[in-house]
Amino acid sequence: MSLSVIILAAGQGTRMRSALPKVLHPLGGSPLLQHVIHTAKQLQPSGIHVVYGHGGEQVRDALAHENVNWVLQDQQLGTGHAVDQAMPSVPDDDTLLILYGDVPLIRPETLARLVAQARGGSLSVLTATLDNPFGYGRMIRDSNGKLTGIVEQKDASEEQLAIREINSGFLAAPAASLRGWLNQLDNSNAQGEYYLTDVIAMAAAQGIPVDSASADDEYEILGVNDRVQLATLERIYQRRQAEQLMRNGATLADPARLDVRGEVTTGNDCYIDINAVFEGTVTLGERVRIGPNCCIKNATIGDDVQVFANCVIEDGVIGKLSRIGPFARIRPETELAEQVHVGNFVEIKKSRIATGSKVNHLSYIGDTHMGAGVNVGAGTITCNYDGAYKHLTEIGDNVFIGSDTQLVAPVRVGDGATIGAGSTITRDVPPEKLVLSRSPQQTRSGWKRPVKKTD
């Protein structure tokens, strides 16, 4: 039996106090709705239908790359009405799962249990027992413990408000049955809305089995209504990422001071110091050490690399046994081979640096192909931009470049060449030659330093 998924994402989110739709606020670097779609995909449904609200074109535009069916809910008349908008796209013989675009931490394993129950012909709801159930609908059971309905907070009696078992909102049912119940909904309640939860009582009245499954962790069902709740879920999400990294063989100096905003893969015995931020897709090899306050985005870092404090690495490849930083910046399209040293206050951009080369101090290397065994002195700059175009600097193997050198691209430095400190190189340098470009040093006798006059 095929599975269809409907994700309700039409809420205005007024408590967020933001021009950005609630479901687009980021959690772990991705929109809340993106997390829910990703989870739904892991269940391998035949279709995912996202119900978005009037004026929610931002939502469609932000997630236009997702292969989902977008369904507009012009008027927000309740969850039952929202589900009904998507029902024309759902086959009658499917099992239907209802998810929420602002509840991002639900696990696919939990949803799989819910779906399995519904595939047996029952209506199945996901519940949880909370110490403080305020704000949630309460699960109503008969004397035998059988579910007979759900009552919303605003419609509950004092006795019902004392119930601690709550409705998470997640629901799975045969699509044909749910379609019939939706057609019978009315809005005779305190909020004047069509409640999806009312289908529970309808199913029970018809003798349809009503089952429940429980979430493994309370945080799975937590939704986002304001920025305080968003911050709470962010830390829960980051703790989950930290625990997974540790289970995969990484040591974290402090799991509470780590941010993963994408996917991180680590080899064994990696060490990650405090305040590391990982974005996009990051791969760390074996025994990699990441110092404090580093930001690494879309990078591949080889075995035994050391990244010292306060480095930024973006869209780069770092070879084995290399050393980066502290205070170094690796910009996009940079490839460092094995045993490359990039030191403090060095910036590398769109360059290839071969094995064993060193750029250790206060330098900028951009649009450069550098050979093996090169030593770049402090303060060296590749002048790659003429105001309109970028130009290539080529440096051969075993070149020695003295401090405070400017290489004005396009220029080529031959293998084994030496460039004296303080030089400005505007023409190609032959292999194995010493090249200097300096003004003659002058000493003037009889010169006196100016002295400020006093009254």
C-alpha positions as CSV (number, residue, x, y, z in Angstrom):
1,M,0.0,0.0,0.0
2,S,1.4,3.4,-1.1
3,L,2.0,6.2,1.4
4,S,1.0,9.8,0.8
5,V,2.2,12.6,3.1
6,I,0.5,16.0,3.7
7,I,2.5,18.7,5.4
8,L,0.6,21.5,6.9
9,A,2.6,24.7,6.5
10,A,0.0,27.5,6.1
11,G,0.1,29.1,9.6
12,Q,0.9,32.8,9.7
13,G,3.2,32.5,12.7
14,T,2.3,36.0,14.1
15,R,4.1,35.3,17.3
16,M,7.4,35.1,15.5
17,R,7.0,38.8,14.7
18,S,8.7,38.5,11.4
19,A,8.2,39.1,7.7
20,L,9.6,35.7,7.1
21,P,7.0,32.9,7.1
22,K,7.4,30.8,10.3
23,V,8.2,27.6,8.4
24,L,11.2,29.3,6.8
25,H,12.9,30.3,10.0
26,P,16.2,28.3,10.2
27,L,17.0,25.4,12.4
28,G,20.5,24.0,12.1
29,G,20.9,26.2,9.0
30,S,17.9,24.9,7.1
31,P,14.3,26.0,7.1
32,L,11.9,24.3,9.6
33,L,9.9,23.0,6.6
34,Q,13.0,21.6,5.0
35,H,13.6,19.3,8.0
36,V,10.0,18.0,7.8
37,I,10.3,17.3,4.0
38,H,13.6,15.6,4.6
39,T,12.0,13.3,7.2
40,A,9.0,12.6,5.0
41,K,11.3,11.5,2.2
42,Q,12.9,8.9,4.4
43,L,9.5,7.1,4.5
44,Q,9.6,6.8,0.7
45,P,6.1,8.1,0.0
46,S,4.5,8.1,-3.4
47,G,3.7,11.8,-3.0
48,I,4.4,14.7,-0.6
49,H,1.8,17.5,-0.6
50,V,2.6,20.8,1.2
51,V,-0.3,23.1,2.2
52,Y,0.9,26.7,2.3
53,G,-1.0,29.9,3.1
54,H,-2.1,32.9,1.2
55,G,0.9,35.2,0.6
56,G,3.2,32.2,1.2
57,E,4.9,32.5,-2.2
58,Q,8.1,33.0,-0.2
59,V,7.7,29.4,1.0
60,R,7.4,28.0,-2.5
61,D,10.3,30.1,-3.8
62,A,12.6,29.1,-0.9
63,L,11.9,25.4,-1.4
64,A,11.3,25.3,-5.2
65,H,14.0,22.7,-5.6
66,E,11.9,20.2,-3.6
67,N,9.9,17.6,-5.5
68,V,6.6,18.2,-3.7
69,N,3.0,19.2,-4.7
70,W,2.2,22.7,-3.5
71,V,-1.4,23.3,-2.4
72,L,-2.7,26.8,-1.6
73,Q,-5.0,27.3,1.4
74,D,-6.5,30.7,0.7
75,Q,-8.3,30.9,4.0
76,Q,-7.0,29.5,7.3
77,L,-10.1,27.8,8.6
78,G,-8.4,25.1,10.7
79,T,-6.3,22.0,10.3
80,G,-9.2,19.9,9.0
81,H,-9.8,22.4,6.2
82,A,-6.1,22.5,5.4
83,V,-5.9,18.8,5.0
84,D,-9.0,18.8,2.8
85,Q,-7.4,21.2,0.4
86,A,-4.8,18.6,-0.5
87,M,-7.1,15.5,-0.6
88,P,-7.9,15.8,-4.4
89,S,-4.3,14.8,-5.0
90,V,-4.3,11.7,-2.7
91,P,-5.5,8.3,-4.0
92,D,-8.2,6.6,-2.0
93,D,-6.2,3.4,-1.6
94,D,-3.2,5.2,-0.1
95,T,-2.3,5.4,3.6
96,L,-2.2,9.1,4.5
97,L,0.2,10.6,7.0
98,I,-0.3,14.2,8.3
99,L,2.8,16.2,9.3
100,Y,3.4,19.8,10.4
101,G,5.9,22.3,8.9
102,D,6.7,23.8,12.2
103,V,7.4,20.5,14.1
104,P,10.9,19.7,12.7
105,L,12.4,17.1,15.1
106,I,10.1,14.2,14.6
107,R,12.0,11.0,13.8
108,P,11.3,8.8,10.8
109,E,11.3,5.7,13.0
110,T,8.5,7.2,15.1
111,L,6.4,8.0,12.0
112,A,7.1,4.5,10.6
113,R,5.4,3.0,13.6
114,L,2.4,5.3,13.2
115,V,2.1,4.4,9.5
116,A,2.3,0.7,10.1
117,Q,-0.7,0.8,12.4
118,A,-2.8,2.7,9.9
119,R,-1.9,0.2,7.1
120,G,-3.9,-2.3,9.2
121,G,-7.0,-0.2,8.5
122,S,-7.1,1.8,11.8
123,L,-6.8,5.5,12.4
124,S,-3.6,6.1,14.4
125,V,-2.5,9.1,16.3
126,L,0.8,10.0,17.9
127,T,0.5,10.9,21.6
128,A,2.8,11.9,24.4
129,T,2.5,12.2,28.2
130,L,3.7,15.6,29.5
131,D,4.2,17.0,32.9
132,N,2.8,20.3,31.6
133,P,0.2,19.6,28.9
134,F,-0.9,23.2,28.6
135,G,-1.8,24.3,25.0
136,Y,-2.3,20.7,23.7
137,G,-5.4,18.8,22.9
138,R,-6.1,16.1,25.5
139,M,-6.7,12.4,24.6
140,I,-10.1,11.1,25.8
141,R,-10.3,7.4,26.6
142,D,-13.1,5.3,27.9
143,S,-13.0,3.1,31.0
144,N,-11.3,0.4,29.0
145,G,-8.5,2.7,27.8
146,K,-9.8,2.9,24.3
147,L,-9.4,6.2,22.5
148,T,-12.7,7.9,21.8
149,G,-11.7,11.5,20.9
150,I,-9.6,14.5,21.4
151,V,-10.6,17.8,23.1
152,E,-8.7,21.0,22.3
153,Q,-7.4,23.1,25.2
154,K,-10.0,25.9,24.6
155,D,-12.9,23.5,24.6
156,A,-11.8,21.3,27.5
157,S,-13.5,21.0,30.9
158,E,-11.6,21.3,34.2
159,E,-11.6,17.5,34.4
160,Q,-10.3,17.1,30.9
161,L,-7.6,19.8,31.4
162,A,-6.2,17.5,34.1
163,I,-5.4,14.8,31.5
164,R,-1.6,14.7,30.8
165,E,-1.8,12.5,27.6
166,I,-1.8,14.9,24.7
167,N,-2.3,14.9,21.0
168,S,0.8,15.7,19.0
169,G,-1.2,16.4,15.9
170,F,0.5,13.6,13.9
171,L,-2.1,11.3,12.4
172,A,-2.1,8.4,9.9
173,A,-5.2,6.8,8.4
174,P,-6.6,5.1,5.2
175,A,-7.1,8.0,2.8
176,A,-10.6,7.0,1.7
177,S,-11.8,6.9,5.4
178,L,-10.2,10.2,6.2
179,R,-11.8,11.8,3.1
180,G,-15.2,10.8,4.4
181,W,-14.6,12.1,7.9
182,L,-13.3,15.4,6.6
183,N,-16.5,15.9,4.6
184,Q,-18.5,15.6,7.9
185,L,-16.5,18.2,9.9
186,D,-18.1,21.4,11.2
187,N,-16.8,24.4,13.0
188,S,-19.0,24.5,16.1
189,N,-16.2,25.1,18.6
190,A,-14.6,28.0,20.5
191,Q,-12.3,28.9,17.7
192,G,-14.8,28.5,14.8
193,E,-12.4,26.2,13.0
194,Y,-12.6,22.8,11.3
195,Y,-10.5,20.6,13.6
196,L,-8.7,17.6,12.2
197,T,-8.8,16.1,15.6
198,D,-12.6,15.7,15.4
199,V,-12.1,12.8,13.1
200,I,-11.0,10.7,16.1
201,A,-14.5,10.7,17.6
202,M,-16.1,10.0,14.1
203,A,-13.9,7.0,13.7
204,A,-14.7,5.7,17.2
205,A,-18.4,6.2,16.6
206,Q,-18.2,4.1,13.4
207,G,-16.4,1.3,15.1
208,I,-13.2,2.0,13.2
209,P,-10.1,1.0,15.3
210,V,-8.4,4.0,16.8
211,D,-4.8,3.3,17.8
212,S,-2.1,5.4,19.3
213,A,1.7,5.4,19.2
214,S,4.0,7.3,21.5
215,A,7.0,9.4,20.6
216,D,10.3,8.2,22.0
217,D,11.3,11.7,23.2
218,E,9.1,14.6,24.1
219,Y,11.1,17.0,21.9
220,E,10.0,15.1,18.8
221,I,6.6,16.7,19.0
222,L,7.7,20.2,20.0
223,G,6.5,22.9,17.6
224,V,7.7,26.4,17.0
225,N,5.4,29.3,17.7
226,D,7.9,32.0,18.7
227,R,11.6,32.7,18.7
228,V,12.1,31.4,22.3
229,Q,10.7,28.0,21.2
230,L,12.9,28.1,18.1
231,A,16.0,28.7,20.2
232,T,15.0,25.8,22.5
233,L,14.7,23.4,19.5
234,E,18.0,24.7,18.1
235,R,19.9,23.5,21.1
236,I,18.0,20.2,21.2
237,Y,18.9,19.7,17.5
238,Q,22.5,20.6,18.1
239,R,22.8,18.3,21.0
240,R,21.5,15.5,18.7
241,Q,24.2,16.4,16.1
242,A,26.9,16.4,18.8
243,E,25.9,13.0,20.1
244,Q,26.0,11.5,16.7
245,L,29.5,12.9,16.0
246,M,30.7,11.4,19.3
247,R,29.2,8.0,18.5
248,N,31.0,8.1,15.2
249,G,34.4,8.5,16.9
250,A,34.9,12.3,17.4
251,T,35.8,13.9,20.7
252,L,34.1,17.2,21.4
253,A,35.7,19.6,23.9
254,D,32.2,20.7,24.9
255,P,29.1,19.3,23.1
256,A,27.1,22.3,24.1
257,R,29.4,24.6,22.1
258,L,29.1,23.2,18.6
259,D,26.9,24.2,15.7
260,V,26.2,21.9,12.7
261,R,24.3,23.5,9.9
262,G,24.5,20.8,7.4
263,E,26.1,17.3,7.3
264,V,29.4,16.5,9.0
265,T,31.3,13.2,8.5
266,T,34.2,12.4,10.7
267,G,36.9,9.7,10.7
268,N,38.0,8.1,14.0
269,D,39.8,10.1,16.7
270,C,38.9,13.6,15.5
271,Y,39.1,16.3,18.0
272,I,36.8,19.4,17.8
273,D,37.4,22.3,20.2
274,I,34.7,24.7,21.3
275,N,32.6,27.0,19.1
276,A,33.2,25.2,15.9
277,V,30.6,25.9,13.2
278,F,30.1,23.5,10.3
279,E,28.0,24.4,7.3
280,G,27.0,22.6,4.2
281,T,28.8,19.3,3.6
282,V,32.0,18.8,5.6
283,T,34.2,15.7,5.7
284,L,36.9,15.2,8.2
285,G,39.5,12.4,7.8
286,E,41.1,10.4,10.6
287,R,42.8,12.2,13.5
288,V,41.8,15.7,12.4
289,R,42.1,18.4,15.0
290,I,39.9,21.5,14.8
291,G,40.8,24.4,17.1
292,P,38.4,26.8,18.8
293,N,36.2,29.3,17.0
294,C,36.6,27.8,13.5
295,C,34.0,28.0,10.7
296,I,34.2,25.3,8.1
297,K,31.8,25.1,5.1
298,N,31.6,22.6,2.3
299,A,35.2,21.3,2.8
300,T,37.1,18.1,2.7
301,I,39.9,17.8,5.2
302,G,42.4,15.0,5.0
303,D,43.9,12.7,7.7
304,D,46.0,14.2,10.4
305,V,45.3,17.8,9.5
306,Q,45.5,20.4,12.2
307,V,43.3,23.5,11.9
308,F,44.3,26.0,14.6
309,A,42.1,28.6,16.3
310,N,39.9,31.1,14.5
311,C,40.2,29.8,10.9
312,V,37.6,30.0,8.1
313,I,37.6,27.3,5.5
314,E,35.0,27.5,2.7
315,D,34.7,25.2,-0.4
316,G,38.2,23.9,-0.1
317,V,40.2,20.7,0.0
318,I,42.9,20.3,2.6
319,G,45.4,17.5,2.0
320,K,46.8,15.1,4.6
321,L,49.2,16.3,7.4
322,S,48.6,20.0,6.5
323,R,48.6,22.8,9.1
324,I,46.2,25.7,8.9
325,G,46.2,28.9,11.0
326,P,45.7,30.3,13.5
327,F,43.6,33.1,11.9
328,A,43.8,31.8,8.4
329,R,41.2,32.0,5.7
330,I,40.8,29.4,2.9
331,R,38.4,30.7,0.3
332,P,36.4,28.8,-2.4
333,E,38.2,26.7,-5.1
334,T,41.3,26.2,-3.1
335,E,43.1,22.8,-3.1
336,L,46.0,22.2,-0.8
337,A,48.1,19.0,-1.2
338,E,49.7,17.0,1.6
339,Q,51.9,18.7,4.2
340,V,51.0,22.3,3.2
341,H,51.4,24.9,5.9
342,V,49.2,28.0,5.8
343,G,50.0,30.2,8.8
344,N,48.5,33.1,10.7
345,F,46.7,35.9,8.9
346,V,47.1,34.2,5.5
347,E,44.4,34.2,2.9
348,I,44.3,31.6,0.1
349,K,41.7,32.0,-2.8
350,K,41.1,29.9,-5.8
351,S,44.6,28.4,-5.8
352,R,46.3,25.1,-6.0
353,I,49.3,24.5,-3.7
354,A,51.4,21.4,-4.1
355,T,53.0,19.1,-1.5
356,G,55.2,20.6,1.3
357,S,54.8,24.3,0.4
358,K,54.6,26.9,3.1
359,V,52.8,30.2,3.3
360,N,53.2,31.0,7.0
361,H,52.7,34.7,7.7
362,L,50.6,37.7,6.7
363,S,50.1,36.8,3.0
364,Y,47.5,36.8,0.2
365,I,47.7,34.1,-2.5
366,G,44.9,34.3,-5.1
367,D,44.4,32.7,-8.5
368,T,47.7,30.9,-8.1
369,H,49.2,27.5,-9.1
370,M,52.0,26.8,-6.7
371,G,54.4,23.9,-7.0
372,A,55.9,21.7,-4.3
373,G,58.4,22.7,-1.7
374,V,57.8,26.4,-2.1
375,N,58.6,28.9,0.8
376,V,56.6,32.1,0.7
377,G,57.9,34.8,3.0
378,A,55.8,37.1,5.2
379,G,53.8,39.8,3.6
380,T,53.8,38.3,0.1
381,I,50.9,39.2,-2.2
382,T,49.8,38.0,-5.5
383,C,48.3,41.0,-7.3
384,N,45.7,39.1,-9.3
385,Y,43.1,41.8,-10.1
386,D,43.6,44.6,-12.6
387,G,40.3,46.3,-11.8
388,A,38.4,44.3,-14.4
389,Y,39.9,40.8,-14.7
390,K,41.6,38.2,-12.5
391,H,45.0,36.9,-13.7
392,L,47.0,33.7,-12.9
393,T,50.2,33.5,-11.0
394,E,52.3,30.3,-11.7
395,I,55.0,29.4,-9.2
396,G,57.2,26.3,-9.9
397,D,58.7,23.8,-7.5
398,N,61.2,24.7,-4.8
399,V,60.9,28.4,-5.2
400,F,61.9,30.8,-2.4
401,I,60.0,34.0,-2.2
402,G,61.4,36.6,0.1
403,S,59.3,38.7,2.5
404,D,57.2,41.7,1.3
405,T,57.1,40.5,-2.3
406,Q,54.4,41.5,-4.8
407,L,53.8,39.2,-7.7
408,V,51.9,41.1,-10.4
409,A,49.9,38.7,-12.4
410,P,50.0,37.3,-15.0
411,V,53.4,36.1,-14.1
412,R,55.4,32.9,-14.0
413,V,58.2,32.0,-11.5
414,G,60.4,29.1,-12.7
415,D,61.5,26.1,-10.7
416,G,64.1,26.7,-8.1
417,A,64.1,30.5,-8.5
418,T,64.8,32.9,-5.6
419,I,63.1,36.3,-5.2
420,G,64.7,38.7,-2.9
421,A,62.8,40.4,-0.1
422,G,60.9,43.6,-0.9
423,S,60.7,42.9,-4.7
424,T,57.9,43.7,-7.1
425,I,57.8,41.1,-9.8
426,T,56.1,42.2,-13.1
427,R,57.9,39.8,-15.5
428,D,58.5,36.1,-15.6
429,V,61.3,34.8,-13.4
430,P,63.7,32.2,-15.0
431,P,64.4,28.9,-13.2
432,E,67.2,28.7,-10.7
433,K,67.9,32.5,-10.8
434,L,68.0,35.2,-8.1
435,V,65.7,38.1,-8.9
436,L,65.7,41.4,-7.1
437,S,63.6,44.5,-7.6
438,R,64.7,47.2,-5.1
439,S,65.5,50.8,-5.0
440,P,69.2,51.3,-4.0
441,Q,69.7,52.0,-0.3
442,Q,71.0,55.4,0.4
443,T,72.7,56.9,3.5
444,R,72.9,60.7,3.8
445,S,75.2,62.3,6.3
446,G,74.4,65.6,7.9
447,W,70.6,64.9,7.9
448,K,68.7,65.8,11.0
449,R,65.2,64.7,11.9
450,P,62.7,67.6,12.1
451,V,61.9,68.8,15.6
452,K,58.6,70.4,16.5
453,K,59.0,74.1,17.4
454,T,58.0,75.2,20.9
455,D,56.7,78.6,21.8
